Amino acid sequence: MGNFLQTQNIFSCGEVSPDFYAIHNMHGVSKLENMDVLQSGGIKRRDGLKSIASVANNAILVPFIISETEKYLLVISSQSISVYQNDTQITTLIAPWNATDLNKLQYAQRFNSLFFVHPDFPPRVLTKTSTGFAIKQLNFYTNPDVSVNIPFTRFDDTDGISITITTSTIDNNHAIFTTNQDMWSNDWVGLRLLVNSKQWIVESVQNARVATVYSNGSYTIPDHAITDWKEAAFSAKRGWPLSVSFHQNRLIFGGSPSAPNSIWMSKTGEYNNFDVGSGLDDEAIFVTLLSAQHNHISTVISSDTLQILTSVGEWAISNTPLTPTNVNIKQHTSVGSIITNYLPPQQMEGRTVFVSRSGKDIRELNMDVLNQTYNAEDLCCFAKHLMQNPISIAYNPAEHRLYVVMSDGYIAVLNKYTNTEISAWGTYKTDGDFKYVSVLDGTTYVIVSRKNICYLEKFDNDCLNDANTYGFAYCVSALPLIVNNHAPKKVRARKINLRLKDTKTVFINGMRLEIPNSAYDTNSNGYTGDLSMNLLGVQFDTMQPMWSISSSEQLPATILSVTIDGWYSL
């Protein structure tokens, strides 16, 4: 038996899982909903949402910043790209992707061009010109002899197959390719091959072992079957790049449906030229991830190294400069990333943050003290219960805030300030379901489904409710009480004191805290100072929070500290 006086003046851990309810002096809470943890450690009611426009279901958001005066938000939906500037739609473009394709659409920006890749479509390039926007297919560099500098490779299912070249009766540009095993089918028609140092295009297929091909110019028939031949790495048959990035002035393609563990890098400064040539420093590079496990590339990221996230681990190429003869590729960690849909990794305080393959972790790649090996730190180890099938992710550096949309319609939000050791998770909820999140120039945009209609909205400090229509409640609840490292059996709360800042509404355990009337003046930001409530009663179930602070009124609230004075027995 005894008295206790406890103050919580920092909420640096945010909402924590029940697994940690027995830890003494943990700076967390059992619930943090529609509130943010500040850099100082206090907590504040979240901003409201401002409605911008209705959008199609399954739309995604892509930021496109060209300069300080040219900042665009792309709303990509089925076969359409709507371009917004200053929250106003300025144009719409026709796009090749359907709604079911968007979850695998990846992109990377270089100057005024945005490169898009999808495993089922040839790469596209969206370009901002002086006259507007244009989207077109990426054309690989064409040489004077009409050969194309597309990457070439040998796929496993053609291992052991050789090609015998014979003349064709059509003309000097045509030839007959005969294989020693069954290989040809109609899906080879139109594919480009590299045979005997010459590029060929399959024109027609006679049977499983005979095909007619053509090339530019005459050819010499070799006196032996060709065993060392290749085909275009990307095609309608083999699929197209899975991921894209730019690194050291090279265009990087990571993986394809038929070569999921391969990486192709363009010539330096020539983004449509993948000619490996004779291996000079500026020529294209081709590498394959080799390990005991099958690596399916999820995405590639340009950071201090070229980071490669796969289904079973995280790799990096650290060379500077990166040349065909200088490729140091290494697997650093074995977490793995989601490959079924694209959740773009985020750069947060100079580190790469990604969703693990399990969907239960948000991981952060950071170098060890020797600057040699990456570690994959778990950013949500205290809040696993909030990780429920992530479907979208974005980081806002202006707010130090990471947003992770869950399939259940809420957002798990991480407020992270390294300098004050704040790493606090909470949740955002609204009247409807959050579907997507993106950040453009310090503003956080979301797609919200309300009554089966999707809307583009943004968080706005001047909005006290959502979309000027929907109210939302905030709530923060204490962790179960631990006194002198013990869990009490019975607790009586005699008094609770709150230190507030710019606050106009607070309820403690469902009872309104009286705030001076002057706080409600039109010109007032709210009440700042200490307020108390007495006689909160006796509690026998001490696993329940001793206090819960909330309000459903659409008014501001900031709590800097909570002090509770009471009596307990063991």
C-alpha positions as a printed NumPy array, in Angstrom:
array([[   0.   ,    0.   ,    0.   ],
       [   1.141,    3.512,   -0.608],
       [   0.835,    6.773,   -2.429],
       [   2.259,    7.519,   -5.842],
       [   2.805,   10.562,   -7.986],
       [   3.683,    9.926,  -11.609],
       [   4.296,   12.367,  -14.448],
       [   4.537,   11.518,  -18.105],
       [   6.011,   14.446,  -19.977],
       [   7.315,   12.648,  -23.03 ],
       [   5.465,   10.256,  -25.322],
       [   8.459,    9.26 ,  -27.416],
       [   7.424,    5.627,  -27.996],
       [   3.89 ,    6.436,  -29.12 ],
       [   1.353,    3.629,  -29.094],
       [   2.965,    0.363,  -28.002],
       [   1.882,   -3.259,  -28.256],
       [   0.391,   -5.014,  -25.192],
       [   3.556,   -7.153,  -25.161],
       [   5.317,   -4.203,  -23.494],
       [   2.715,   -3.357,  -20.846],
       [   4.905,   -4.659,  -18.001],
       [   7.936,   -2.466,  -18.734],
       [   8.517,    0.304,  -16.194],
       [   9.195,    3.878,  -17.335],
       [   8.33 ,    3.208,  -20.95 ],
       [   7.511,    6.519,  -22.619],
       [   4.541,    5.213,  -24.512],
       [   0.761,    4.916,  -24.402],
       [  -1.737,    2.132,  -25.005],
       [  -3.618,    4.149,  -27.622],
       [  -2.713,    7.115,  -29.79 ],
       [  -5.393,    7.894,  -32.357],
       [  -5.592,   10.964,  -34.555],
       [  -2.735,   12.589,  -32.654],
       [   0.914,   13.294,  -33.444],
       [   3.937,   13.208,  -31.153],
       [   5.842,   16.486,  -31.325],
       [   9.6  ,   16.956,  -31.404],
       [   9.392,   18.058,  -27.753],
       [   7.663,   14.803,  -26.793],
       [   4.169,   16.252,  -26.334],
       [   1.141,   15.195,  -28.355],
       [  -1.158,   17.211,  -30.602],
       [  -4.458,   16.592,  -32.384],
       [  -3.777,   15.866,  -36.052],
       [  -4.527,   18.256,  -38.902],
       [  -7.796,   17.965,  -40.732],
       [  -8.249,   17.048,  -44.382],
       [  -9.069,   19.401,  -47.234],
       [ -10.982,   17.91 ,  -50.168],
       [  -9.6  ,   18.576,  -53.662],
       [ -11.46 ,   16.392,  -56.178],
       [ -13.15 ,   13.061,  -56.707],
       [ -10.935,   10.44 ,  -58.338],
       [ -11.324,    6.962,  -59.779],
       [ -11.231,    3.88 ,  -57.59 ],
       [  -7.812,    2.19 ,  -57.347],
       [  -6.004,    5.409,  -58.356],
       [  -2.43 ,    5.979,  -57.203],
       [  -0.489,    9.198,  -56.606],
       [   2.956,   10.072,  -57.989],
       [   4.811,   13.352,  -57.23 ],
       [   6.586,   15.021,  -60.157],
       [   8.776,   18.002,  -59.204],
       [  10.724,   19.689,  -61.983],
       [  11.654,   23.01 ,  -60.377],
       [  10.593,   25.384,  -57.623],
       [   7.805,   26.662,  -59.855],
       [   6.864,   23.386,  -61.535],
       [   5.483,   20.901,  -59.023],
       [   2.864,   18.406,  -60.11 ],
       [   0.857,   15.601,  -58.562],
       [  -0.065,   12.776,  -60.909],
       [  -3.283,   10.874,  -60.234],
       [  -2.91 ,    7.66 ,  -62.207],
       [  -5.988,    5.518,  -62.759],
       [  -7.193,    3.06 ,  -65.386],
       [  -5.691,    4.185,  -68.731],
       [  -5.427,    7.772,  -67.492],
       [  -2.98 ,   10.211,  -65.907],
       [  -4.505,   13.374,  -64.451],
       [  -1.966,   16.117,  -63.769],
       [  -2.602,   18.487,  -60.843],
       [  -0.785,   21.722,  -60.098],
       [  -1.632,   23.781,  -57.004],
       [  -4.494,   21.319,  -56.347],
       [  -6.073,   22.06 ,  -59.734],
       [  -6.294,   19.552,  -62.559],
       [  -4.54 ,   21.023,  -65.597],
       [  -4.52 ,   18.153,  -68.087],
       [  -5.252,   14.462,  -68.61 ],
       [  -3.181,   11.983,  -70.615],
       [  -4.013,    8.553,  -71.988],
       [  -2.006,    5.804,  -70.282],
       [  -1.601,    2.106,  -71.169],
       [  -2.173,    0.601,  -67.726],
       [  -5.48 ,   -0.718,  -66.393],
       [  -6.602,   -0.407,  -62.774],
       [  -5.367,   -3.927,  -61.934],
       [  -1.894,   -3.044,  -63.228],
       [  -1.23 ,   -0.059,  -60.979],
       [  -0.07 ,   -1.995,  -57.917],
       [   3.076,   -3.054,  -59.815],
       [   3.806,    0.232,  -61.549],
       [   7.234,    1.621,  -60.584],
       [   8.809,    4.916,  -61.551],
       [  11.939,    7.054,  -61.348],
       [  12.534,   10.682,  -62.29 ],
       [  15.402,   12.225,  -64.211],
       [  15.191,   15.982,  -64.767],
       [  11.899,   16.698,  -66.575],
       [  11.16 ,   13.04 ,  -67.408],
       [   9.461,   10.339,  -65.371],
       [  10.267,    6.752,  -66.365],
       [   7.587,    4.116,  -65.698],
       [   8.068,    0.346,  -65.746],
       [   5.658,   -2.548,  -65.384],
       [   6.413,   -6.254,  -65.978],
       [   3.621,   -6.54 ,  -68.581],
       [   4.268,   -3.317,  -70.539],
       [   7.203,   -1.745,  -72.392],
       [   8.692,    1.143,  -70.359],
       [   7.066,    4.55 ,  -70.802],
       [   8.487,    8.039,  -70.362],
       [   6.361,   10.981,  -69.244],
       [   8.022,   14.253,  -70.234],
       [   7.201,   17.866,  -69.411],
       [   7.97 ,   20.052,  -72.409],
       [   7.539,   23.755,  -73.097],
       [   4.135,   23.007,  -74.615],
       [   2.787,   20.538,  -72.053],
       [   3.041,   16.869,  -71.14 ],
       [   3.637,   13.852,  -73.357],
       [   3.927,   10.131,  -72.638],
       [   5.557,    7.695,  -75.03 ],
       [   7.249,    4.324,  -75.106],
       [  10.961,    4.245,  -74.296],
       [  12.818,    3.564,  -77.533],
       [  16.167,    1.855,  -77.156],
       [  19.061,    3.433,  -79.069],
       [  19.127,    2.455,  -82.75 ],
       [  22.504,    2.116,  -84.476],
       [  23.212,    3.137,  -88.103],
       [  22.816,   -0.536,  -89.146],
       [  19.323,   -0.505,  -87.534],
       [  20.424,   -2.808,  -84.731],
       [  19.044,   -1.799,  -81.345],
       [  20.986,   -1.406,  -78.099],
       [  18.508,   -3.281,  -75.952],
       [  19.952,   -5.607,  -73.287],
       [  20.482,   -9.198,  -74.426],
       [  20.655,  -12.285,  -72.226],
       [  20.392,  -16.077,  -72.267],
       [  17.435,  -17.519,  -70.406],
       [  17.566,  -20.806,  -68.538],
       [  14.851,  -22.477,  -70.606],
       [  17.037,  -22.265,  -73.728],
       [  20.04 ,  -23.914,  -72.098],
       [  21.575,  -26.546,  -74.374],
       [  19.812,  -25.275,  -77.498],
       [  21.987,  -24.503,  -80.51 ],
       [  20.993,  -22.728,  -83.751],
       [  22.029,  -23.72 ,  -87.259],
       [  21.821,  -20.909,  -89.847],
       [  20.888,  -21.666,  -93.445],
       [  19.925,  -19.458,  -96.359],
       [  16.381,  -18.432,  -97.178],
       [  14.802,  -18.206, -100.617],
       [  13.121,  -14.902,  -99.717],
       [  16.148,  -12.56 , -100.067],
       [  19.657,  -11.951,  -98.718],
       [  18.314,  -10.423,  -95.485],
       [  16.347,  -13.531,  -94.495],
       [  17.654,  -16.788,  -93.03 ],
       [  16.378,  -20.056,  -91.611],
       [  17.159,  -20.832,  -87.959],
       [  16.99 ,  -24.536,  -87.072],
       [  17.366,  -25.632,  -83.448],
       [  18.545,  -28.976,  -82.122],
       [  15.58 ,  -29.141,  -79.745],
       [  11.962,  -28.032,  -79.841],
       [  11.861,  -24.306,  -79.056],
       [   9.963,  -22.178,  -81.565],
       [   6.349,  -21.145,  -81.051],
       [   4.244,  -18.236,  -82.253],
       [   5.157,  -16.073,  -79.237],
       [   8.702,  -15.863,  -80.646],
       [   7.46 ,  -13.86 ,  -83.632],
       [   8.761,  -10.292,  -83.455],
       [  11.47 ,  -11.117,  -80.896],
       [  15.027,   -9.891,  -81.425],
       [  17.938,  -12.357,  -81.224],
       [  21.709,  -11.871,  -81.094],
       [  23.245,  -14.736,  -83.074],
       [  26.772,  -14.874,  -84.522],
       [  27.354,  -11.207,  -83.513],
       [  24.352,  -10.062,  -85.556],
       [  20.825,   -9.035,  -84.556],
       [  17.879,  -10.931,  -86.059],
       [  14.103,  -10.61 ,  -85.762],
       [  11.881,  -13.683,  -85.859],
       [   9.435,  -13.27 ,  -88.756],
       [   7.552,  -16.573,  -88.735],
       [   7.624,  -20.054,  -87.218],
       [   7.306,  -23.156,  -89.378],
       [   7.445,  -25.724,  -86.586],
       [   8.988,  -26.24 ,  -83.153],
       [  12.486,  -26.45 ,  -84.632],
       [  12.387,  -24.16 ,  -87.676],
       [  11.847,  -20.39 ,  -87.855],
       [  12.334,  -17.72 ,  -90.508],
       [  14.265,  -14.633,  -89.384],
       [  15.544,  -11.452,  -90.981],
       [  18.269,   -8.925,  -90.375],
       [  19.571,   -5.71 ,  -91.901],
       [  22.044,   -6.513,  -94.633],
       [  23.61 ,   -9.711,  -95.863],
       [  25.22 ,  -12.332,  -93.657],
       [  27.81 ,  -15.083,  -93.709],
       [  26.708,  -18.626,  -92.918],
       [  28.903,  -20.159,  -90.209],
       [  30.168,  -23.7  ,  -90.713],
       [  28.899,  -24.842,  -87.307],
       [  25.854,  -24.594,  -85.065],
       [  25.786,  -21.521,  -82.808],
       [  25.651,  -22.368,  -79.113],
       [  26.522,  -18.937,  -77.707],
       [  23.477,  -16.886,  -78.659],
       [  21.171,  -14.535,  -76.787],
       [  17.767,  -12.933,  -77.035],
       [  16.457,   -9.519,  -76.036],
       [  16.138,   -9.349,  -72.264],
       [  12.782,   -7.556,  -72.574],
       [   9.956,   -8.56 ,  -74.893],
       [   6.298,   -9.496,  -74.976],
       [   7.36 ,  -13.114,  -74.434],
       [   9.855,  -12.534,  -71.634],
       [   8.239,   -9.538,  -69.98 ],
       [   9.561,   -6.079,  -69.196],
       [  11.546,   -4.48 ,  -66.342],
       [  10.131,   -4.859,  -62.845],
       [  11.869,   -1.858,  -61.286],
       [  13.717,    1.295,  -62.29 ],
       [  16.104,    3.852,  -60.847],
       [  18.923,    6.203,  -61.816],
       [  22.363,    5.799,  -60.285],
       [  25.656,    7.489,  -61.188],
       [  24.076,    8.846,  -64.375],
       [  22.935,    5.414,  -65.531],
       [  19.385,    4.141,  -66.039],
       [  18.961,    1.01 ,  -63.918],
       [  16.479,   -1.783,  -64.619],
       [  16.084,   -4.352,  -61.845],
       [  14.588,   -7.741,  -62.65 ],
       [  12.009,   -8.948,  -65.157],
       [   9.442,  -11.771,  -65.057],
       [  11.861,  -14.129,  -66.816],
       [  15.059,  -12.861,  -65.145],
       [  13.934,  -11.681,  -61.701],
       [  17.465,  -11.64 ,  -60.242],
       [  19.185,   -9.657,  -63.03 ],
       [  20.204,   -5.981,  -63.173],
       [  20.828,   -3.967,  -66.317],
       [  22.601,   -0.602,  -66.296],
       [  22.716,    1.727,  -69.304],
       [  25.747,    3.503,  -70.684],
       [  26.73 ,    6.554,  -68.694],
       [  24.535,    9.472,  -69.741],
       [  22.753,    7.446,  -72.46 ],
       [  19.641,    6.125,  -70.783],
       [  18.32 ,    4.179,  -73.784],
       [  21.643,    2.559,  -74.681],
       [  22.437,   -0.828,  -73.093],
       [  25.336,   -1.812,  -75.35 ],
       [  27.942,   -3.608,  -73.223],
       [  30.495,   -3.1  ,  -76.028],
       [  34.009,   -4.092,  -75.056],
       [  33.616,   -3.24 ,  -71.371],
       [  34.878,    0.346,  -71.381],
       [  34.192,    2.343,  -68.236],
       [  31.157,    4.173,  -69.612],
       [  29.535,    1.178,  -71.324],
       [  26.492,   -0.752,  -70.144],
       [  26.668,   -3.253,  -67.277],
       [  24.831,   -6.528,  -66.684],
       [  24.954,   -8.378,  -63.347],
       [  23.04 ,  -11.239,  -61.741],
       [  22.423,  -11.783,  -58.03 ],
       [  23.832,  -15.163,  -57.065],
       [  23.125,  -16.803,  -53.721],
       [  21.843,  -20.035,  -52.225],
       [  18.289,  -18.619,  -52.318],
       [  16.307,  -17.442,  -55.317],
       [  16.288,  -13.639,  -55.298],
       [  13.294,  -11.961,  -56.897],
       [  14.09 ,   -8.246,  -57.189],
       [  11.432,   -6.037,  -55.628],
       [  12.96 ,   -2.655,  -56.421],
       [  16.244,   -0.776,  -56.829],
       [  17.132,    2.468,  -55.027],
       [  19.874,    4.989,  -55.613],
       [  21.338,    6.113,  -52.297],
       [  24.959,    6.318,  -51.167],
       [  25.106,    2.905,  -52.89 ],
       [  22.866,    1.187,  -55.412],
       [  20.538,   -0.691,  -53.083],
       [  18.711,   -3.762,  -54.372],
       [  15.742,   -5.039,  -52.384],
       [  14.721,   -8.626,  -53.132],
       [  12.225,  -11.167,  -51.87 ],
       [  14.801,  -12.739,  -49.54 ],
       [  17.352,  -10.049,  -48.743],
       [  18.9  ,   -6.646,  -49.279],
       [  21.913,   -6.152,  -51.531],
       [  24.08 ,   -3.193,  -52.452],
       [  26.617,   -2.211,  -55.106],
       [  29.018,    0.208,  -53.464],
       [  31.523,    1.075,  -56.22 ],
       [  32.237,    4.698,  -57.086],
       [  32.591,    5.068,  -59.99 ],
       [  30.587,    2.087,  -61.169],
       [  32.178,    0.465,  -64.248],
       [  31.824,   -2.908,  -66.022],
       [  35.074,   -4.111,  -64.422],
       [  34.362,   -2.624,  -61.007],
       [  31.126,   -4.064,  -59.61 ],
       [  31.267,   -5.018,  -55.946],
       [  27.867,   -6.549,  -55.219],
       [  27.101,   -7.877,  -51.75 ],
       [  24.11 ,   -9.145,  -49.779],
       [  23.904,   -7.272,  -46.48 ],
       [  20.691,   -8.401,  -44.76 ],
       [  18.108,  -11.175,  -45.097],
       [  14.761,   -9.512,  -44.396],
       [  13.149,   -9.525,  -47.828],
       [  10.621,   -7.141,  -49.397],
       [   7.072,   -7.411,  -50.671],
       [   7.003,   -8.393,  -54.361],
       [   3.245,   -8.735,  -54.962],
       [   2.715,   -4.964,  -55.081],
       [   4.961,   -1.913,  -55.168],
       [   5.449,   -0.013,  -51.918],
       [   8.096,    2.561,  -52.832],
       [  10.982,    2.659,  -50.32 ],
       [  11.335,    6.046,  -48.652],
       [  14.416,    8.114,  -47.894],
       [  14.083,    9.106,  -44.238],
       [  16.868,   11.117,  -42.645],
       [  19.314,    9.759,  -45.219],
       [  18.284,    6.135,  -44.769],
       [  16.163,    3.809,  -46.853],
       [  12.904,    2.684,  -45.245],
       [  10.979,   -0.254,  -46.711],
       [   8.188,   -2.7  ,  -45.91 ],
       [   9.351,   -6.229,  -45.171],
       [   8.081,   -9.217,  -47.113],
       [   5.989,  -10.324,  -44.119],
       [   4.198,   -6.975,  -44.042],
       [   4.745,   -6.89 ,  -40.274],
       [   7.923,   -4.81 ,  -40.249],
       [   8.975,   -1.382,  -41.404],
       [  12.723,   -1.637,  -41.806],
       [  15.425,    1.027,  -42.052],
       [  18.718,    0.344,  -43.814],
       [  21.65 ,    1.996,  -42.094],
       [  25.408,    1.472,  -42.171],
       [  27.301,    0.024,  -39.22 ],
       [  29.902,    2.044,  -37.363],
       [  32.644,    0.825,  -39.706],
       [  30.651,    2.041,  -42.731],
       [  30.953,   -1.385,  -44.352],
       [  27.698,   -3.3  ,  -43.817],
       [  24.032,   -2.322,  -43.798],
       [  21.752,   -3.299,  -40.948],
       [  17.965,   -3.491,  -41.309],
       [  16.641,   -1.926,  -38.113],
       [  13.018,   -2.686,  -37.229],
       [  11.234,    0.663,  -36.832],
       [   8.007,   -0.826,  -35.476],
       [   9.274,   -3.335,  -32.946],
       [   7.133,   -1.709,  -30.195],
       [   4.022,   -1.432,  -32.367],
       [   3.647,   -4.678,  -34.33 ],
       [  -0.094,   -4.671,  -33.7  ],
       [  -0.463,   -1.66 ,  -36.009],
       [   1.143,   -3.395,  -39.006],
       [  -1.809,   -5.013,  -40.772],
       [  -1.177,   -5.531,  -44.486],
       [   0.381,   -2.235,  -45.668],
       [  -0.835,   -1.034,  -49.08 ],
       [   0.817,    2.401,  -49.435],
       [   3.71 ,    4.308,  -47.858],
       [   5.152,    7.835,  -47.996],
       [   7.485,    9.995,  -45.894],
       [   7.083,   13.726,  -45.375],
       [  10.492,   15.178,  -44.419],
       [   8.972,   18.567,  -43.587],
       [   6.906,   16.905,  -40.849],
       [   9.369,   14.112,  -39.933],
       [   6.41 ,   11.8  ,  -40.44 ],
       [   6.101,    8.401,  -42.129],
       [   2.631,    7.369,  -43.328],
       [   1.735,    3.702,  -43.909],
       [  -1.774,    2.996,  -45.201],
       [  -3.237,   -0.349,  -44.107],
       [  -5.743,   -2.463,  -46.012],
       [  -8.237,   -1.969,  -43.163],
       [  -8.472,    1.731,  -44.074],
       [  -6.422,    3.425,  -41.341],
       [  -2.967,    4.978,  -41.5  ],
       [  -0.183,    3.944,  -39.145],
       [   1.878,    7.106,  -38.612],
       [   5.453,    7.248,  -37.354],
       [   6.64 ,   10.564,  -35.914],
       [  10.433,   10.328,  -35.874],
       [  12.888,   12.923,  -34.577],
       [  16.315,   11.378,  -34.174],
       [  17.824,   14.356,  -32.35 ],
       [  15.28 ,   14.093,  -29.504],
       [  14.941,   10.286,  -29.673],
       [  11.308,   10.388,  -30.738],
       [  10.116,    7.284,  -32.613],
       [   6.393,    7.195,  -32.003],
       [   3.687,    5.288,  -33.852],
       [   0.018,    6.141,  -33.784],
       [  -2.998,    5.841,  -36.07 ],
       [  -5.069,    8.16 ,  -38.227],
       [  -8.711,    7.325,  -38.833],
       [ -11.443,    9.135,  -40.723],
       [ -15.064,    8.677,  -41.73 ],
       [ -14.172,    6.336,  -44.589],
       [ -11.096,    4.388,  -45.627],
       [  -7.659,    5.685,  -46.518],
       [  -6.507,    4.083,  -49.791],
       [  -3.259,    5.766,  -50.815],
       [  -0.751,    8.331,  -49.582],
       [   1.881,   10.472,  -51.267],
       [   3.943,   13.557,  -50.434],
       [   4.545,   16.525,  -52.706],
       [   6.83 ,   19.327,  -51.543],
       [   6.02 ,   19.002,  -47.828],
       [   2.27 ,   18.411,  -48.28 ],
       [   0.75 ,   15.012,  -47.59 ],
       [  -1.944,   13.889,  -50.029],
       [  -4.263,   10.925,  -49.573],
       [  -6.955,    9.117,  -51.481],
       [  -9.937,    8.451,  -49.232],
       [ -12.974,    6.308,  -49.969],
       [ -16.132,    7.823,  -48.499],
       [ -19.482,    6.145,  -49.16 ],
       [ -17.99 ,    4.21 ,  -52.098],
       [ -16.615,    7.346,  -53.763],
       [ -12.88 ,    8.094,  -53.776],
       [ -11.542,   11.595,  -53.174],
       [  -8.172,   13.278,  -53.425],
       [  -7.549,   15.143,  -50.156],
       [  -4.634,   16.715,  -48.301],
       [  -3.762,   17.331,  -44.663],
       [  -4.098,   21.026,  -43.882],
       [  -3.19 ,   22.799,  -40.642],
       [  -6.125,   25.175,  -41.095],
       [  -8.704,   22.352,  -41.245],
       [ -10.233,   21.176,  -37.972],
       [ -12.349,   18.44 ,  -39.559],
       [ -12.127,   16.23 ,  -42.643],
       [ -13.314,   17.407,  -46.07 ],
       [ -15.244,   20.236,  -44.387],
       [ -17.89 ,   17.667,  -43.426],
       [ -16.635,   14.78 ,  -41.354],
       [ -15.637,   15.153,  -37.739],
       [ -13.06 ,   12.932,  -36.093],
       [ -12.183,   12.137,  -32.49 ],
       [  -8.732,   12.063,  -30.965],
       [  -7.691,    9.827,  -28.089],
       [  -4.597,    9.065,  -26.036],
       [  -4.686,    6.46 ,  -23.255],
       [  -2.128,    5.587,  -20.607],
       [  -0.207,    2.367,  -20.306],
       [  -1.215,    0.092,  -17.402],
       [   0.177,    1.498,  -14.17 ],
       [   3.496,    0.199,  -12.85 ],
       [   4.525,    1.527,   -9.416],
       [   8.003,    0.875,   -8.03 ],
       [   8.421,   -1.89 ,  -10.617],
       [   5.236,   -3.568,   -9.399],
       [   1.821,   -4.045,  -10.955],
       [  -0.739,   -2.824,   -8.38 ],
       [  -3.925,   -4.744,   -7.657],
       [  -6.074,   -1.731,   -6.835],
       [  -5.584,    1.94 ,   -7.63 ],
       [  -7.374,    5.096,   -6.627],
       [  -6.718,    8.231,   -8.683],
       [  -7.17 ,   11.286,   -6.497],
       [  -6.121,   13.923,   -8.981],
       [  -4.923,   14.284,  -12.541],
       [  -3.161,   17.35 ,  -13.879],
       [  -2.63 ,   18.227,  -17.544],
       [  -0.183,   20.733,  -18.941],
       [  -1.838,   22.078,  -22.086],
       [  -0.882,   24.284,  -24.986],
       [  -3.291,   26.029,  -27.391],
       [  -6.127,   23.733,  -26.338],
       [  -9.897,   24.207,  -26.559],
       [ -11.288,   20.753,  -25.805],
       [ -10.279,   17.926,  -23.455],
       [ -12.186,   15.063,  -21.849],
       [ -10.567,   12.915,  -19.139],
       [ -12.101,    9.451,  -18.823],
       [ -15.171,   10.77 ,  -20.595],
       [ -15.591,   13.828,  -18.333],
       [ -15.09 ,   17.328,  -19.69 ],
       [ -12.15 ,   19.295,  -18.308],
       [ -13.286,   22.86 ,  -17.718],
       [ -11.201,   25.274,  -19.763],
       [ -11.346,   29.035,  -19.109],
       [ -13.891,   30.788,  -21.321],
       [ -11.267,   33.149,  -22.696],
       [  -9.758,   30.215,  -24.597],
       [ -12.789,   30.186,  -26.874],
       [ -12.437,   33.778,  -28.044],
       [ -12.192,   34.102,  -31.792],
       [  -8.667,   35.506,  -31.637],
       [  -7.447,   32.98 ,  -29.061],
       [  -5.324,   29.964,  -30.005],
       [  -6.693,   28.171,  -26.962],
       [  -5.676,   27.647,  -23.359],
       [  -2.023,   27.237,  -22.368],
       [  -1.216,   26.193,  -18.807],
       [  -2.064,   23.565,  -16.163],
       [  -5.555,   22.255,  -15.392],
       [  -6.647,   19.534,  -12.978],
       [  -9.521,   17.144,  -12.325],
       [ -10.194,   15.515,   -8.935],
       [ -11.796,   12.297,   -7.655],
       [ -11.471,    9.969,  -10.625],
       [ -12.47 ,    6.897,   -8.59 ],
       [ -11.072,    3.454,   -7.729],
       [  -9.854,    1.003,  -10.353],
       [  -9.607,   -2.778,   -9.765],
       [  -8.662,   -3.865,  -13.301],
       [  -5.269,   -2.221,  -13.464],
       [  -4.564,   -3.576,  -16.942],
       [  -6.916,   -0.842,  -18.1  ],
       [  -5.474,    2.665,  -18.519],
       [  -5.688,    4.936,  -15.495],
       [  -6.496,    7.867,  -17.756],
       [  -7.788,    8.399,  -21.242],
       [  -7.762,   11.864,  -22.817],
       [ -10.048,   12.434,  -25.773],
       [ -12.532,   14.652,  -27.547],
       [ -14.836,   14.388,  -30.552],
       [ -15.246,   18.164,  -30.747],
       [ -13.607,   19.763,  -33.78 ],
       [ -11.247,   21.962,  -31.789],
       [  -7.45 ,   22.033,  -31.273],
       [  -5.679,   20.225,  -28.443],
       [  -2.053,   19.789,  -27.386],
       [  -1.019,   17.86 ,  -24.246],
       [   2.512,   18.418,  -22.978],
       [   2.359,   16.312,  -19.822],
       [   0.058,   14.222,  -17.642],
       [   0.523,   13.935,  -13.856],
       [  -1.52 ,   11.55 ,  -11.733],
       [  -1.683,   11.563,   -7.933],
       [  -3.108,    8.471,   -6.295],
       [  -3.053,    5.56 ,   -3.92 ],
       [  -2.405,    1.89 ,   -4.642],
       [  -2.314,   -1.544,   -3.038],
       [  -0.553,   -4.747,   -4.155]])
